[in-house]
Amino acid sequence: MKKSIFNISKLSLLLVLCFGFMLSCTPSAIDESSLFLTEDQADELISQGTLLTLEQFKDSFMTEKGNYLSDTTLYRTRATKDGKNYLFSIDTIPVSDKPIYIHGRVTTDDYAGNFYKAMCIQQIVDGEQQALRLSIDAGSVGGLYQIGQEILIRVDGLAIGRYANQPQLCLPSYNNNIYANNAEQKIGWAPGRIPLAIFRARTQCIGKPDVSQLVYDEYEIKEFTSVLNLQETRKWDAKLVRIKNVHYTGEYFESNGTVSKCSTGNPEDDTNANVFAPTTENIGYPQGRIIADANGNKTVISSSEYAKFAYFYLPGADKNGITNCPKYVGDVVGILGYYNDNARYDPAADDWAISIRSLDDLQLFDADGNLWPRVEYQR
């Protein structure tokens, strides 16, 4: 009997010791000062280096041809057609003893899946918006860098490039997928994603996220679709914009620029279905659906087939067709982009697109003030 009591006592003592050990190993609460820089701390860091505006950064380091192209490091063949204008380019930025910084506020949110492994930032300089895309190799990067978060990035040692004419902070990446569609046009070097560990080591958050600080440039469709110079379009790319008094038409642009009506087919096998982003049959290109204003000016809303809202009907569309699309009028918010990846060098209005962050970016109402109904396709 004594032996049993002794064993139980030893067990009790062991449990007490283990519990005490567990308590001693409980991590302390995270100090927010270790996550967010104050303005003064950011200024101290910047004082030790050079701070560039986003446009200064692009002008200082992004060249037309890039510095990465050589006889042994070839860009994909789709990068250029005439040897003068490059839709794909890479400029590496040498590591500097004196850090080089850029900063901006995050304008995107990848929760809905329409900004996969990518972010955009904006900076307001003399009352004007400047913007840049960031290519980051991490899913759900919005969980680390939330919309409205101001960030400071050390860019020396990274690269700036253009992917389909869109400037972005990146690292060089080689594509050797010989099984891709049009593989002969895609094999080669192009701007690639920055590994998350590298990006985090170079990025500091300033203060806490504040979406009220985001600036939305308001435009009419014709104001940007009339800009068709390849170099000029790069200054507009990645801007956070609001387009007012528009509606979905229930149409899309064909590859030759002509307009066609969306169908009522199953988006799992009909690439032209009247939803935001039906299947691309695993090719993966963004799907575009047309919006128009009262004057008939048109542009594209771009969505990924992997977005959570991909199979939702367009505003006003349903299983019967697209007749009611023009009934829902209002504002569209999103990231403006000029995407040209086929080296045709005859820029057109349908190369412009606005990428929405979620369905909340579509504030479209009928004549009675009812918000467009969100209805997902069902068999």
C-alpha positions as CSV (number, residue, x, y, z in Angstrom):
1,M,0.0,0.0,0.0
2,K,2.8,2.3,0.8
3,K,4.4,1.6,-2.6
4,S,1.2,2.7,-4.4
5,I,1.0,5.9,-2.3
6,F,4.7,6.5,-3.1
7,N,4.1,6.0,-6.9
8,I,1.1,8.3,-6.9
9,S,3.0,11.0,-5.0
10,K,5.9,10.8,-7.5
11,L,3.4,11.1,-10.4
12,S,1.8,14.1,-8.7
13,L,5.1,15.7,-8.3
14,L,6.0,15.0,-11.9
15,L,2.8,16.6,-13.1
16,V,3.3,19.7,-11.0
17,L,6.9,20.0,-12.4
18,C,5.7,19.5,-16.0
19,F,2.9,22.1,-15.6
20,G,5.4,24.6,-14.1
21,F,7.7,23.9,-17.0
22,M,4.9,24.5,-19.5
23,L,4.0,27.8,-17.8
24,S,7.6,28.9,-17.9
25,C,7.7,28.1,-21.7
26,T,4.5,30.1,-22.5
27,P,5.6,32.9,-24.9
28,S,5.1,36.4,-23.8
29,A,2.6,38.6,-25.5
30,I,3.9,40.1,-28.8
31,D,5.0,43.7,-28.4
32,E,3.4,45.7,-31.2
33,S,6.6,47.9,-31.4
34,S,8.4,44.8,-32.8
35,L,5.8,44.6,-35.6
36,F,5.2,48.3,-36.5
37,L,7.6,51.1,-36.8
38,T,6.6,54.5,-35.6
39,E,7.0,57.4,-38.0
40,D,10.1,58.5,-36.0
41,Q,11.7,55.1,-36.2
42,A,11.0,55.0,-40.0
43,D,12.6,58.4,-40.4
44,E,15.6,57.2,-38.5
45,L,16.0,54.2,-40.9
46,I,15.5,56.4,-44.0
47,S,18.1,58.9,-42.8
48,Q,20.7,56.2,-43.1
49,G,19.9,55.6,-46.8
50,T,18.1,57.1,-49.8
51,L,14.4,57.3,-50.1
52,L,12.9,57.4,-53.6
53,T,9.3,58.1,-54.7
54,L,7.8,55.3,-56.7
55,E,8.2,57.2,-60.0
56,Q,11.8,58.1,-59.1
57,F,12.5,54.5,-58.4
58,K,11.1,53.4,-61.8
59,D,12.9,56.3,-63.6
60,S,16.2,55.5,-61.9
61,F,16.4,51.8,-62.4
62,M,13.9,50.6,-65.0
63,T,15.3,50.8,-68.5
64,E,13.6,49.8,-71.8
65,K,15.8,46.8,-72.5
66,G,16.8,45.9,-68.9
67,N,20.3,45.0,-67.8
68,Y,19.7,41.3,-67.5
69,L,19.5,40.5,-71.2
70,S,22.5,39.0,-72.8
71,D,23.5,36.2,-75.2
72,T,23.3,33.7,-72.4
73,T,20.4,35.1,-70.4
74,L,17.7,35.5,-73.0
75,Y,14.2,36.9,-72.3
76,R,11.3,34.9,-73.5
77,T,10.8,35.4,-77.3
78,R,7.5,37.2,-76.6
79,A,9.4,39.9,-74.8
80,T,9.9,42.0,-78.0
81,K,9.3,42.1,-81.7
82,D,11.3,45.0,-82.9
83,G,14.2,45.1,-80.4
84,K,13.2,48.5,-79.2
85,N,10.1,48.1,-77.1
86,Y,10.2,45.5,-74.4
87,L,7.0,44.2,-72.8
88,F,9.1,41.9,-70.6
89,S,12.3,43.3,-69.0
90,I,14.5,42.9,-65.9
91,D,16.8,45.5,-64.3
92,T,18.7,44.2,-61.3
93,I,19.5,46.7,-58.6
94,P,23.0,46.3,-57.1
95,V,23.3,46.1,-53.3
96,S,24.4,49.4,-51.9
97,D,26.3,50.3,-48.7
98,K,23.8,53.1,-48.4
99,P,20.3,51.5,-48.4
100,I,17.8,52.5,-51.0
101,Y,14.2,52.6,-49.9
102,I,10.7,53.0,-51.3
103,H,7.5,53.2,-49.4
104,G,3.8,53.1,-50.0
105,R,0.4,52.0,-48.7
106,V,-1.0,48.6,-49.6
107,T,-4.1,49.0,-51.9
108,T,-4.9,45.3,-52.5
109,D,-6.4,42.4,-50.6
110,D,-5.9,38.8,-51.7
111,Y,-8.6,37.3,-49.5
112,A,-11.0,36.9,-52.5
113,G,-8.3,35.4,-54.6
114,N,-8.0,37.9,-57.4
115,F,-4.5,39.1,-56.4
116,Y,-2.6,35.8,-56.2
117,K,1.0,36.3,-54.8
118,A,0.9,40.0,-55.6
119,M,0.3,43.3,-54.0
120,C,0.0,46.9,-55.1
121,I,1.1,50.0,-53.2
122,Q,0.4,53.7,-53.7
123,Q,2.2,56.8,-52.7
124,I,0.8,60.3,-52.8
125,V,3.4,62.8,-54.0
126,D,2.3,66.5,-54.3
127,G,-1.3,65.4,-54.3
128,E,-0.8,62.9,-57.2
129,Q,-1.0,59.1,-56.9
130,Q,2.0,57.0,-57.8
131,A,1.7,53.2,-57.8
132,L,3.7,50.0,-58.2
133,R,3.1,46.2,-58.3
134,L,5.0,43.9,-55.9
135,S,5.5,40.3,-56.9
136,I,5.8,38.1,-53.8
137,D,6.0,34.3,-53.6
138,A,3.5,33.8,-50.9
139,G,-0.2,32.8,-50.7
140,S,-2.4,35.0,-48.5
141,V,0.3,37.7,-48.3
142,G,-2.6,40.0,-47.4
143,G,-2.6,38.4,-44.0
144,L,0.9,39.8,-43.3
145,Y,0.5,43.1,-45.2
146,Q,-3.1,44.2,-44.9
147,I,-4.9,46.6,-47.1
148,G,-4.2,50.2,-45.8
149,Q,-0.8,49.2,-44.3
150,E,2.1,51.6,-45.0
151,I,5.3,49.7,-45.7
152,L,9.0,50.6,-46.2
153,I,11.0,48.4,-48.5
154,R,14.7,48.2,-49.0
155,V,15.0,47.6,-52.8
156,D,18.8,47.4,-53.5
157,G,19.6,43.8,-54.2
158,L,16.2,43.2,-55.7
159,A,15.1,43.9,-59.3
160,I,12.5,45.9,-61.2
161,G,11.0,44.6,-64.3
162,R,8.0,44.5,-66.6
163,Y,5.7,41.6,-67.0
164,A,3.4,42.1,-70.0
165,N,4.3,45.8,-69.9
166,Q,3.4,46.2,-66.2
167,P,6.2,47.5,-63.9
168,Q,6.8,45.5,-60.7
169,L,9.3,44.9,-57.9
170,C,10.6,41.4,-58.5
171,L,13.5,39.0,-58.9
172,P,14.7,37.3,-62.2
173,S,12.9,34.0,-62.9
174,Y,13.6,31.4,-65.6
175,N,10.7,29.6,-67.3
176,N,11.6,26.2,-68.9
177,N,8.1,24.7,-69.1
178,I,8.2,23.1,-72.5
179,Y,4.6,21.9,-72.1
180,A,3.0,25.3,-71.7
181,N,0.7,26.7,-74.3
182,N,2.9,28.5,-76.9
183,A,5.9,27.3,-74.9
184,E,8.4,28.5,-77.6
185,Q,7.2,32.1,-76.8
186,K,7.5,31.7,-73.0
187,I,10.7,29.9,-72.3
188,G,13.3,32.3,-71.0
189,W,13.9,34.9,-68.3
190,A,11.1,37.2,-67.0
191,P,10.2,39.1,-63.8
192,G,9.6,36.5,-61.0
193,R,8.3,36.5,-57.5
194,I,10.4,37.6,-54.5
195,P,10.6,34.7,-51.9
196,L,8.7,35.7,-48.8
197,A,11.7,35.3,-46.5
198,I,13.6,37.8,-48.6
199,F,10.7,40.2,-48.8
200,R,10.0,40.1,-45.1
201,A,13.6,40.8,-44.3
202,R,13.5,43.9,-46.4
203,T,10.1,45.2,-45.5
204,Q,9.0,47.1,-42.4
205,C,5.4,48.1,-41.5
206,I,4.9,51.7,-40.5
207,G,2.1,52.2,-38.0
208,K,-1.1,50.1,-38.2
209,P,-3.3,49.5,-41.3
210,D,-5.6,52.5,-42.1
211,V,-7.8,52.1,-45.1
212,S,-9.1,55.6,-44.6
213,Q,-5.8,56.8,-46.0
214,L,-6.2,55.2,-49.4
215,V,-6.7,57.6,-52.3
216,Y,-9.0,56.7,-55.2
217,D,-8.4,58.5,-58.5
218,E,-11.7,59.1,-60.2
219,Y,-11.6,58.7,-64.0
220,E,-14.0,58.5,-66.9
221,I,-13.2,55.5,-69.1
222,K,-12.1,57.5,-72.1
223,E,-9.4,59.3,-70.0
224,F,-7.2,56.2,-69.7
225,T,-8.3,54.1,-72.7
226,S,-7.1,57.0,-74.9
227,V,-3.6,56.6,-73.5
228,L,-2.0,54.1,-75.9
229,N,1.7,54.8,-75.8
230,L,3.5,51.8,-74.2
231,Q,5.8,54.0,-72.1
232,E,3.0,56.3,-70.9
233,T,0.7,53.4,-69.9
234,R,3.4,52.3,-67.4
235,K,2.8,55.4,-65.3
236,W,-0.9,54.6,-65.0
237,D,-0.4,51.0,-64.1
238,A,-1.4,49.7,-60.6
239,K,-3.3,52.9,-59.6
240,L,-6.3,52.6,-57.3
241,V,-9.2,54.0,-59.2
242,R,-12.9,54.6,-59.1
243,I,-14.9,54.7,-62.3
244,K,-18.3,56.3,-61.9
245,N,-21.7,55.8,-63.6
246,V,-21.0,52.5,-65.4
247,H,-22.7,49.2,-65.9
248,Y,-21.8,45.7,-67.1
249,T,-22.8,45.0,-70.7
250,G,-22.7,41.2,-70.5
251,E,-20.0,41.2,-73.2
252,Y,-16.3,40.3,-73.6
253,F,-13.5,41.2,-76.0
254,E,-12.4,38.5,-78.5
255,S,-8.7,38.1,-79.0
256,N,-8.9,40.2,-82.1
257,G,-10.6,43.1,-80.2
258,T,-14.1,42.5,-81.4
259,V,-17.0,42.4,-78.9
260,S,-19.2,39.3,-78.3
261,K,-22.0,38.6,-75.9
262,C,-21.6,36.2,-73.0
263,S,-23.4,32.9,-73.2
264,T,-25.5,31.1,-70.6
265,G,-23.4,28.0,-70.5
266,N,-21.8,26.2,-67.6
267,P,-18.7,28.2,-66.6
268,E,-16.9,24.9,-65.8
269,D,-16.7,24.2,-69.5
270,D,-17.9,27.3,-71.3
271,T,-15.2,29.9,-71.5
272,N,-17.7,32.6,-72.5
273,A,-20.3,32.1,-69.8
274,N,-21.9,35.2,-68.3
275,V,-20.0,35.0,-65.0
276,F,-17.0,36.9,-63.8
277,A,-14.4,34.3,-64.7
278,P,-15.3,31.0,-66.3
279,T,-12.8,28.3,-67.0
280,T,-9.8,29.0,-69.2
281,E,-9.3,25.3,-69.6
282,N,-6.3,25.5,-67.2
283,I,-4.4,28.1,-69.3
284,G,-4.9,30.6,-66.4
285,Y,-5.2,34.0,-68.2
286,P,-7.4,36.6,-66.6
287,Q,-10.9,36.7,-67.9
288,G,-12.3,40.1,-68.9
289,R,-15.9,41.3,-68.9
290,I,-16.9,44.7,-70.3
291,I,-18.3,47.7,-68.5
292,A,-19.6,50.8,-70.3
293,D,-20.6,54.3,-69.5
294,A,-23.6,56.3,-70.7
295,N,-21.7,57.4,-73.8
296,G,-20.8,53.9,-74.9
297,N,-17.1,54.1,-73.8
298,K,-16.0,50.6,-72.8
299,T,-13.2,48.9,-70.7
300,V,-12.7,45.5,-69.1
301,I,-13.1,44.2,-65.5
302,S,-10.5,41.5,-65.0
303,S,-11.0,38.5,-62.8
304,S,-9.1,35.2,-62.2
305,E,-10.9,31.9,-62.7
306,Y,-9.5,31.0,-59.2
307,A,-11.1,33.9,-57.4
308,K,-13.8,33.0,-54.9
309,F,-16.3,35.0,-57.0
310,A,-15.3,33.5,-60.3
311,Y,-18.6,31.7,-61.0
312,F,-20.9,34.4,-59.7
313,Y,-23.2,35.9,-62.4
314,L,-22.3,39.4,-63.7
315,P,-24.5,42.1,-62.2
316,G,-27.9,41.8,-63.9
317,A,-27.0,38.5,-65.6
318,D,-28.7,35.2,-64.8
319,K,-29.4,31.8,-66.2
320,N,-31.6,33.4,-68.9
321,G,-28.9,35.8,-70.3
322,I,-27.6,39.3,-70.0
323,T,-30.7,41.4,-70.7
324,N,-30.8,43.1,-67.3
325,C,-27.1,44.0,-67.0
326,P,-27.6,47.7,-68.1
327,K,-30.2,48.1,-65.2
328,Y,-27.4,48.1,-62.6
329,V,-25.5,51.4,-62.7
330,G,-22.9,52.9,-60.3
331,D,-19.3,52.9,-59.3
332,V,-16.5,50.3,-59.9
333,V,-13.4,50.4,-57.8
334,G,-10.2,48.5,-58.5
335,I,-6.6,48.4,-59.7
336,L,-6.0,49.9,-63.1
337,G,-3.7,48.0,-65.4
338,Y,-2.4,47.9,-69.0
339,Y,-1.6,44.3,-69.9
340,N,0.0,43.6,-73.3
341,D,1.8,40.3,-73.6
342,N,1.7,39.4,-77.3
343,A,4.3,41.8,-78.7
344,R,1.9,43.2,-81.2
345,Y,2.8,46.8,-80.5
346,D,-0.4,48.2,-81.8
347,P,-1.9,49.1,-78.4
348,A,-5.7,49.1,-78.1
349,A,-8.3,50.2,-75.6
350,D,-9.0,46.6,-74.8
351,D,-5.5,46.2,-73.3
352,W,-6.7,48.2,-70.3
353,A,-8.4,46.5,-67.4
354,I,-9.5,47.1,-63.9
355,S,-8.9,44.2,-61.4
356,I,-11.5,44.3,-58.6
357,R,-10.4,43.1,-55.1
358,S,-13.7,41.6,-54.1
359,L,-17.4,42.0,-55.1
360,D,-17.6,44.9,-52.6
361,D,-15.8,46.9,-55.3
362,L,-18.9,46.9,-57.4
363,Q,-21.4,49.4,-56.1
364,L,-24.1,49.0,-58.8
365,F,-27.8,49.8,-58.1
366,D,-31.0,49.5,-60.0
367,A,-33.5,52.4,-60.4
368,D,-35.1,51.7,-57.0
369,G,-31.7,51.8,-55.2
370,N,-31.3,48.1,-54.8
371,L,-27.7,46.7,-54.8
372,W,-27.2,44.1,-57.6
373,P,-27.9,40.6,-56.3
374,R,-25.0,38.3,-55.8
375,V,-26.0,35.0,-57.3
376,E,-23.7,32.1,-57.9
377,Y,-24.1,29.8,-60.9
378,Q,-25.7,26.5,-60.1
379,R,-26.2,23.5,-62.4
